[in-house]
Amino acid sequence: MAKQQSFADKLKGKKKDTTVVVKCVFSELDEEKQTWKFRERLLHLKDVSELETVIKDKIAH
């Protein structure tokens, strides 16, 4: 039997994700141990221009 669907056809049918993933690394000072901890967070944005507002809203304390 012949293969009816190729790999290229599969990719053509899938909808491409339009979000941008940005990895945000920020530091926190541990008051008890007096050491710095580095936290990582992946942010899914519609556009890179949203980066500043999202950081202020979600990450800033």
PyMOL Python script that loads the backbone (N, CA, C, O; Angstrom):
from pymol import cmd

cmd.read_pdbstr("""\
ATOM      1  N   MET A   1       0.826  -1.187   0.000  1.00  0.00           N
ATOM      2  CA  MET A   1       0.000   0.000   0.000  1.00  0.00           C
ATOM      3  C   MET A   1       0.870   1.251   0.000  1.00  0.00           C
ATOM      4  O   MET A   1       1.904   1.296   0.667  1.00  0.00           O
ATOM      5  N   ALA A   2       0.465   2.227  -0.722  1.00  0.00           N
ATOM      6  CA  ALA A   2       1.216   3.480  -0.812  1.00  0.00           C
ATOM      7  C   ALA A   2       0.883   4.377   0.380  1.00  0.00           C
ATOM      8  O   ALA A   2      -0.229   4.370   0.908  1.00  0.00           O
ATOM      9  N   LYS A   3       1.872   5.130   0.771  1.00  0.00           N
ATOM     10  CA  LYS A   3       1.684   6.074   1.866  1.00  0.00           C
ATOM     11  C   LYS A   3       0.864   7.254   1.345  1.00  0.00           C
ATOM     12  O   LYS A   3       1.207   7.860   0.330  1.00  0.00           O
ATOM     13  N   GLN A   4      -0.217   7.568   2.046  1.00  0.00           N
ATOM     14  CA  GLN A   4      -1.129   8.594   1.549  1.00  0.00           C
ATOM     15  C   GLN A   4      -0.771   9.998   2.039  1.00  0.00           C
ATOM     16  O   GLN A   4      -1.060  10.985   1.363  1.00  0.00           O
ATOM     17  N   GLN A   5      -0.153  10.084   3.196  1.00  0.00           N
ATOM     18  CA  GLN A   5       0.151  11.397   3.748  1.00  0.00           C
ATOM     19  C   GLN A   5       1.643  11.476   4.044  1.00  0.00           C
ATOM     20  O   GLN A   5       2.191  10.606   4.722  1.00  0.00           O
ATOM     21  N   SER A   6       2.288  12.497   3.548  1.00  0.00           N
ATOM     22  CA  SER A   6       3.719  12.658   3.800  1.00  0.00           C
ATOM     23  C   SER A   6       3.922  13.536   5.035  1.00  0.00           C
ATOM     24  O   SER A   6       2.980  14.127   5.564  1.00  0.00           O
ATOM     25  N   PHE A   7       5.160  13.602   5.471  1.00  0.00           N
ATOM     26  CA  PHE A   7       5.483  14.427   6.633  1.00  0.00           C
ATOM     27  C   PHE A   7       5.229  15.905   6.338  1.00  0.00           C
ATOM     28  O   PHE A   7       4.768  16.639   7.212  1.00  0.00           O
ATOM     29  N   ALA A   8       5.520  16.336   5.139  1.00  0.00           N
ATOM     30  CA  ALA A   8       5.282  17.737   4.755  1.00  0.00           C
ATOM     31  C   ALA A   8       3.794  18.067   4.803  1.00  0.00           C
ATOM     32  O   ALA A   8       3.417  19.176   5.181  1.00  0.00           O
ATOM     33  N   ASP A   9       2.963  17.128   4.430  1.00  0.00           N
ATOM     34  CA  ASP A   9       1.517  17.351   4.492  1.00  0.00           C
ATOM     35  C   ASP A   9       1.046  17.492   5.941  1.00  0.00           C
ATOM     36  O   ASP A   9       0.144  18.277   6.233  1.00  0.00           O
ATOM     37  N   LYS A  10       1.653  16.736   6.834  1.00  0.00           N
ATOM     38  CA  LYS A  10       1.288  16.841   8.240  1.00  0.00           C
ATOM     39  C   LYS A  10       1.627  18.222   8.785  1.00  0.00           C
ATOM     40  O   LYS A  10       0.832  18.825   9.506  1.00  0.00           O
ATOM     41  N   LEU A  11       2.811  18.720   8.439  1.00  0.00           N
ATOM     42  CA  LEU A  11       3.219  20.032   8.927  1.00  0.00           C
ATOM     43  C   LEU A  11       2.374  21.149   8.333  1.00  0.00           C
ATOM     44  O   LEU A  11       2.113  22.157   8.989  1.00  0.00           O
ATOM     45  N   LYS A  12       1.961  20.970   7.125  1.00  0.00           N
ATOM     46  CA  LYS A  12       1.152  21.984   6.459  1.00  0.00           C
ATOM     47  C   LYS A  12      -0.205  22.128   7.146  1.00  0.00           C
ATOM     48  O   LYS A  12      -0.762  23.224   7.200  1.00  0.00           O
ATOM     49  N   GLY A  13      -0.728  21.038   7.662  1.00  0.00           N
ATOM     50  CA  GLY A  13      -2.041  21.052   8.275  1.00  0.00           C
ATOM     51  C   GLY A  13      -2.060  21.620   9.680  1.00  0.00           C
ATOM     52  O   GLY A  13      -3.113  22.048  10.152  1.00  0.00           O
ATOM     53  N   LYS A  14      -0.919  21.635  10.362  1.00  0.00           N
ATOM     54  CA  LYS A  14      -0.884  22.136  11.728  1.00  0.00           C
ATOM     55  C   LYS A  14      -0.825  23.653  11.742  1.00  0.00           C
ATOM     56  O   LYS A  14      -0.192  24.281  10.894  1.00  0.00           O
ATOM     57  N   LYS A  15      -1.493  24.215  12.717  1.00  0.00           N
ATOM     58  CA  LYS A  15      -1.509  25.663  12.871  1.00  0.00           C
ATOM     59  C   LYS A  15      -0.252  26.090  13.628  1.00  0.00           C
ATOM     60  O   LYS A  15       0.070  25.523  14.671  1.00  0.00           O
ATOM     61  N   LYS A  16       0.446  27.075  13.108  1.00  0.00           N
ATOM     62  CA  LYS A  16       1.676  27.542  13.731  1.00  0.00           C
ATOM     63  C   LYS A  16       1.344  28.423  14.930  1.00  0.00           C
ATOM     64  O   LYS A  16       0.458  29.275  14.866  1.00  0.00           O
ATOM     65  N   ASP A  17       2.066  28.204  16.015  1.00  0.00           N
ATOM     66  CA  ASP A  17       1.876  28.984  17.224  1.00  0.00           C
ATOM     67  C   ASP A  17       2.477  30.372  17.026  1.00  0.00           C
ATOM     68  O   ASP A  17       3.628  30.498  16.609  1.00  0.00           O
ATOM     69  N   THR A  18       1.715  31.394  17.317  1.00  0.00           N
ATOM     70  CA  THR A  18       2.176  32.759  17.068  1.00  0.00           C
ATOM     71  C   THR A  18       2.761  33.420  18.307  1.00  0.00           C
ATOM     72  O   THR A  18       3.072  34.611  18.274  1.00  0.00           O
ATOM     73  N   THR A  19       2.918  32.684  19.390  1.00  0.00           N
ATOM     74  CA  THR A  19       3.478  33.282  20.592  1.00  0.00           C
ATOM     75  C   THR A  19       4.996  33.193  20.583  1.00  0.00           C
ATOM     76  O   THR A  19       5.591  32.345  19.919  1.00  0.00           O
ATOM     77  N   VAL A  20       5.601  34.096  21.342  1.00  0.00           N
ATOM     78  CA  VAL A  20       7.050  34.132  21.500  1.00  0.00           C
ATOM     79  C   VAL A  20       7.351  33.701  22.927  1.00  0.00           C
ATOM     80  O   VAL A  20       6.710  34.173  23.866  1.00  0.00           O
ATOM     81  N   VAL A  21       8.319  32.809  23.099  1.00  0.00           N
ATOM     82  CA  VAL A  21       8.693  32.348  24.427  1.00  0.00           C
ATOM     83  C   VAL A  21       9.979  33.057  24.833  1.00  0.00           C
ATOM     84  O   VAL A  21      10.979  33.015  24.118  1.00  0.00           O
ATOM     85  N   VAL A  22       9.935  33.714  26.001  1.00  0.00           N
ATOM     86  CA  VAL A  22      11.087  34.449  26.514  1.00  0.00           C
ATOM     87  C   VAL A  22      11.467  33.846  27.855  1.00  0.00           C
ATOM     88  O   VAL A  22      10.617  33.671  28.728  1.00  0.00           O
ATOM     89  N   LYS A  23      12.746  33.529  28.017  1.00  0.00           N
ATOM     90  CA  LYS A  23      13.231  32.997  29.288  1.00  0.00           C
ATOM     91  C   LYS A  23      13.749  34.163  30.117  1.00  0.00           C
ATOM     92  O   LYS A  23      14.654  34.886  29.701  1.00  0.00           O
ATOM     93  N   CYS A  24      13.161  34.334  31.295  1.00  0.00           N
ATOM     94  CA  CYS A  24      13.498  35.448  32.165  1.00  0.00           C
ATOM     95  C   CYS A  24      14.237  34.893  33.385  1.00  0.00           C
ATOM     96  O   CYS A  24      13.733  34.000  34.066  1.00  0.00           O
ATOM     97  N   VAL A  25      15.415  35.416  33.655  1.00  0.00           N
ATOM     98  CA  VAL A  25      16.203  34.999  34.814  1.00  0.00           C
ATOM     99  C   VAL A  25      16.338  36.209  35.727  1.00  0.00           C
ATOM    100  O   VAL A  25      16.761  37.279  35.291  1.00  0.00           O
ATOM    101  N   PHE A  26      15.977  36.035  36.998  1.00  0.00           N
ATOM    102  CA  PHE A  26      16.104  37.139  37.933  1.00  0.00           C
ATOM    103  C   PHE A  26      16.668  36.622  39.245  1.00  0.00           C
ATOM    104  O   PHE A  26      16.599  35.427  39.531  1.00  0.00           O
ATOM    105  N   SER A  27      17.221  37.515  40.035  1.00  0.00           N
ATOM    106  CA  SER A  27      17.901  37.123  41.268  1.00  0.00           C
ATOM    107  C   SER A  27      17.125  37.618  42.483  1.00  0.00           C
ATOM    108  O   SER A  27      16.448  38.645  42.446  1.00  0.00           O
ATOM    109  N   GLU A  28      17.251  36.845  43.562  1.00  0.00           N
ATOM    110  CA  GLU A  28      16.642  37.209  44.840  1.00  0.00           C
ATOM    111  C   GLU A  28      17.686  37.014  45.926  1.00  0.00           C
ATOM    112  O   GLU A  28      18.466  36.063  45.881  1.00  0.00           O
ATOM    113  N   LEU A  29      17.700  37.899  46.885  1.00  0.00           N
ATOM    114  CA  LEU A  29      18.607  37.767  48.013  1.00  0.00           C
ATOM    115  C   LEU A  29      17.898  37.007  49.122  1.00  0.00           C
ATOM    116  O   LEU A  29      16.828  37.412  49.576  1.00  0.00           O
ATOM    117  N   ASP A  30      18.500  35.900  49.558  1.00  0.00           N
ATOM    118  CA  ASP A  30      17.960  35.131  50.673  1.00  0.00           C
ATOM    119  C   ASP A  30      18.423  35.813  51.957  1.00  0.00           C
ATOM    120  O   ASP A  30      19.617  35.838  52.258  1.00  0.00           O
ATOM    121  N   GLU A  31      17.485  36.362  52.705  1.00  0.00           N
ATOM    122  CA  GLU A  31      17.824  37.139  53.899  1.00  0.00           C
ATOM    123  C   GLU A  31      18.446  36.275  54.997  1.00  0.00           C
ATOM    124  O   GLU A  31      19.335  36.740  55.710  1.00  0.00           O
ATOM    125  N   GLU A  32      18.000  35.040  55.142  1.00  0.00           N
ATOM    126  CA  GLU A  32      18.508  34.171  56.202  1.00  0.00           C
ATOM    127  C   GLU A  32      19.957  33.760  55.959  1.00  0.00           C
ATOM    128  O   GLU A  32      20.791  33.847  56.860  1.00  0.00           O
ATOM    129  N   LYS A  33      20.250  33.315  54.751  1.00  0.00           N
ATOM    130  CA  LYS A  33      21.580  32.793  54.436  1.00  0.00           C
ATOM    131  C   LYS A  33      22.505  33.831  53.816  1.00  0.00           C
ATOM    132  O   LYS A  33      23.701  33.586  53.653  1.00  0.00           O
ATOM    133  N   GLN A  34      21.956  34.980  53.476  1.00  0.00           N
ATOM    134  CA  GLN A  34      22.719  36.039  52.806  1.00  0.00           C
ATOM    135  C   GLN A  34      23.372  35.545  51.517  1.00  0.00           C
ATOM    136  O   GLN A  34      24.539  35.826  51.244  1.00  0.00           O
ATOM    137  N   THR A  35      22.592  34.806  50.733  1.00  0.00           N
ATOM    138  CA  THR A  35      23.064  34.306  49.438  1.00  0.00           C
ATOM    139  C   THR A  35      22.076  34.725  48.363  1.00  0.00           C
ATOM    140  O   THR A  35      20.922  35.048  48.647  1.00  0.00           O
ATOM    141  N   TRP A  36      22.544  34.713  47.135  1.00  0.00           N
ATOM    142  CA  TRP A  36      21.697  35.059  46.000  1.00  0.00           C
ATOM    143  C   TRP A  36      21.132  33.798  45.379  1.00  0.00           C
ATOM    144  O   TRP A  36      21.849  32.814  45.198  1.00  0.00           O
ATOM    145  N   LYS A  37      19.858  33.822  45.053  1.00  0.00           N
ATOM    146  CA  LYS A  37      19.204  32.720  44.354  1.00  0.00           C
ATOM    147  C   LYS A  37      18.762  33.226  42.991  1.00  0.00           C
ATOM    148  O   LYS A  37      18.272  34.348  42.861  1.00  0.00           O
ATOM    149  N   PHE A  38      18.937  32.398  41.989  1.00  0.00           N
ATOM    150  CA  PHE A  38      18.537  32.773  40.641  1.00  0.00           C
ATOM    151  C   PHE A  38      17.306  31.978  40.246  1.00  0.00           C
ATOM    152  O   PHE A  38      17.303  30.749  40.313  1.00  0.00           O
ATOM    153  N   ARG A  39      16.277  32.669  39.841  1.00  0.00           N
ATOM    154  CA  ARG A  39      15.012  32.053  39.434  1.00  0.00           C
ATOM    155  C   ARG A  39      14.858  32.199  37.929  1.00  0.00           C
ATOM    156  O   ARG A  39      15.247  33.208  37.341  1.00  0.00           O
ATOM    157  N   GLU A  40      14.290  31.181  37.327  1.00  0.00           N
ATOM    158  CA  GLU A  40      14.026  31.211  35.889  1.00  0.00           C
ATOM    159  C   GLU A  40      12.526  31.102  35.670  1.00  0.00           C
ATOM    160  O   GLU A  40      11.817  30.408  36.400  1.00  0.00           O
ATOM    161  N   ARG A  41      12.065  31.803  34.651  1.00  0.00           N
ATOM    162  CA  ARG A  41      10.642  31.751  34.321  1.00  0.00           C
ATOM    163  C   ARG A  41      10.483  31.898  32.816  1.00  0.00           C
ATOM    164  O   ARG A  41      11.106  32.762  32.197  1.00  0.00           O
ATOM    165  N   LEU A  42       9.653  31.055  32.237  1.00  0.00           N
ATOM    166  CA  LEU A  42       9.358  31.151  30.812  1.00  0.00           C
ATOM    167  C   LEU A  42       8.073  31.945  30.634  1.00  0.00           C
ATOM    168  O   LEU A  42       7.039  31.623  31.219  1.00  0.00           O
ATOM    169  N   LEU A  43       8.156  32.979  29.823  1.00  0.00           N
ATOM    170  CA  LEU A  43       6.999  33.823  29.559  1.00  0.00           C
ATOM    171  C   LEU A  43       6.549  33.613  28.123  1.00  0.00           C
ATOM    172  O   LEU A  43       7.364  33.663  27.202  1.00  0.00           O
ATOM    173  N   HIS A  44       5.267  33.379  27.927  1.00  0.00           N
ATOM    174  CA  HIS A  44       4.689  33.218  26.593  1.00  0.00           C
ATOM    175  C   HIS A  44       3.996  34.530  26.234  1.00  0.00           C
ATOM    176  O   HIS A  44       3.004  34.914  26.854  1.00  0.00           O
ATOM    177  N   LEU A  45       4.532  35.207  25.229  1.00  0.00           N
ATOM    178  CA  LEU A  45       4.026  36.520  24.840  1.00  0.00           C
ATOM    179  C   LEU A  45       3.501  36.492  23.418  1.00  0.00           C
ATOM    180  O   LEU A  45       3.962  35.703  22.594  1.00  0.00           O
ATOM    181  N   LYS A  46       2.541  37.350  23.135  1.00  0.00           N
ATOM    182  CA  LYS A  46       2.048  37.481  21.764  1.00  0.00           C
ATOM    183  C   LYS A  46       3.038  38.250  20.912  1.00  0.00           C
ATOM    184  O   LYS A  46       3.186  37.981  19.720  1.00  0.00           O
ATOM    185  N   ASP A  47       3.722  39.217  21.535  1.00  0.00           N
ATOM    186  CA  ASP A  47       4.682  40.046  20.816  1.00  0.00           C
ATOM    187  C   ASP A  47       5.800  40.437  21.785  1.00  0.00           C
ATOM    188  O   ASP A  47       5.557  40.552  22.986  1.00  0.00           O
ATOM    189  N   VAL A  48       6.987  40.638  21.294  1.00  0.00           N
ATOM    190  CA  VAL A  48       8.126  40.980  22.146  1.00  0.00           C
ATOM    191  C   VAL A  48       7.942  42.358  22.780  1.00  0.00           C
ATOM    192  O   VAL A  48       8.513  42.631  23.836  1.00  0.00           O
ATOM    193  N   SER A  49       7.174  43.206  22.166  1.00  0.00           N
ATOM    194  CA  SER A  49       6.958  44.549  22.711  1.00  0.00           C
ATOM    195  C   SER A  49       6.205  44.523  24.045  1.00  0.00           C
ATOM    196  O   SER A  49       6.224  45.515  24.773  1.00  0.00           O
ATOM    197  N   GLU A  50       5.552  43.426  24.375  1.00  0.00           N
ATOM    198  CA  GLU A  50       4.828  43.285  25.646  1.00  0.00           C
ATOM    199  C   GLU A  50       5.749  42.954  26.811  1.00  0.00           C
ATOM    200  O   GLU A  50       5.301  42.918  27.957  1.00  0.00           O
ATOM    201  N   LEU A  51       7.002  42.717  26.544  1.00  0.00           N
ATOM    202  CA  LEU A  51       7.922  42.192  27.548  1.00  0.00           C
ATOM    203  C   LEU A  51       8.014  43.074  28.788  1.00  0.00           C
ATOM    204  O   LEU A  51       7.928  42.564  29.905  1.00  0.00           O
ATOM    205  N   GLU A  52       8.183  44.353  28.623  1.00  0.00           N
ATOM    206  CA  GLU A  52       8.341  45.246  29.775  1.00  0.00           C
ATOM    207  C   GLU A  52       7.104  45.262  30.666  1.00  0.00           C
ATOM    208  O   GLU A  52       7.228  45.218  31.890  1.00  0.00           O
ATOM    209  N   THR A  53       5.932  45.323  30.079  1.00  0.00           N
ATOM    210  CA  THR A  53       4.716  45.374  30.889  1.00  0.00           C
ATOM    211  C   THR A  53       4.473  44.058  31.616  1.00  0.00           C
ATOM    212  O   THR A  53       4.017  44.058  32.760  1.00  0.00           O
ATOM    213  N   VAL A  54       4.768  42.947  30.973  1.00  0.00           N
ATOM    214  CA  VAL A  54       4.563  41.644  31.610  1.00  0.00           C
ATOM    215  C   VAL A  54       5.534  41.458  32.764  1.00  0.00           C
ATOM    216  O   VAL A  54       5.160  40.923  33.808  1.00  0.00           O
ATOM    217  N   ILE A  55       6.761  41.886  32.592  1.00  0.00           N
ATOM    218  CA  ILE A  55       7.748  41.767  33.670  1.00  0.00           C
ATOM    219  C   ILE A  55       7.313  42.604  34.869  1.00  0.00           C
ATOM    220  O   ILE A  55       7.418  42.152  36.009  1.00  0.00           O
ATOM    221  N   LYS A  56       6.836  43.795  34.625  1.00  0.00           N
ATOM    222  CA  LYS A  56       6.386  44.649  35.726  1.00  0.00           C
ATOM    223  C   LYS A  56       5.192  44.038  36.443  1.00  0.00           C
ATOM    224  O   LYS A  56       5.107  44.108  37.669  1.00  0.00           O
ATOM    225  N   ASP A  57       4.271  43.441  35.699  1.00  0.00           N
ATOM    226  CA  ASP A  57       3.052  42.894  36.292  1.00  0.00           C
ATOM    227  C   ASP A  57       3.278  41.571  37.010  1.00  0.00           C
ATOM    228  O   ASP A  57       2.822  41.395  38.139  1.00  0.00           O
ATOM    229  N   LYS A  58       3.975  40.643  36.369  1.00  0.00           N
ATOM    230  CA  LYS A  58       4.061  39.284  36.897  1.00  0.00           C
ATOM    231  C   LYS A  58       5.247  39.041  37.812  1.00  0.00           C
ATOM    232  O   LYS A  58       5.132  38.276  38.770  1.00  0.00           O
ATOM    233  N   ILE A  59       6.373  39.664  37.546  1.00  0.00           N
ATOM    234  CA  ILE A  59       7.592  39.300  38.264  1.00  0.00           C
ATOM    235  C   ILE A  59       7.943  40.305  39.349  1.00  0.00           C
ATOM    236  O   ILE A  59       8.354  39.905  40.439  1.00  0.00           O
ATOM    237  N   ALA A  60       7.798  41.569  39.089  1.00  0.00           N
ATOM    238  CA  ALA A  60       8.178  42.589  40.066  1.00  0.00           C
ATOM    239  C   ALA A  60       7.324  42.451  41.318  1.00  0.00           C
ATOM    240  O   ALA A  60       6.124  42.185  41.246  1.00  0.00           O
ATOM    241  N   HIS A  61       7.958  42.633  42.451  1.00  0.00           N
ATOM    242  CA  HIS A  61       7.250  42.467  43.727  1.00  0.00           C
ATOM    243  C   HIS A  61       6.685  43.774  44.179  1.00  0.00           C
ATOM    244  O   HIS A  61       6.053  43.843  45.233  1.00  0.00           O
TER     245      HIS A  61
END
""", "prot")
cmd.dss("prot")
cmd.show_as("cartoon", "prot")
cmd.util.cbc("prot")
cmd.orient("prot")
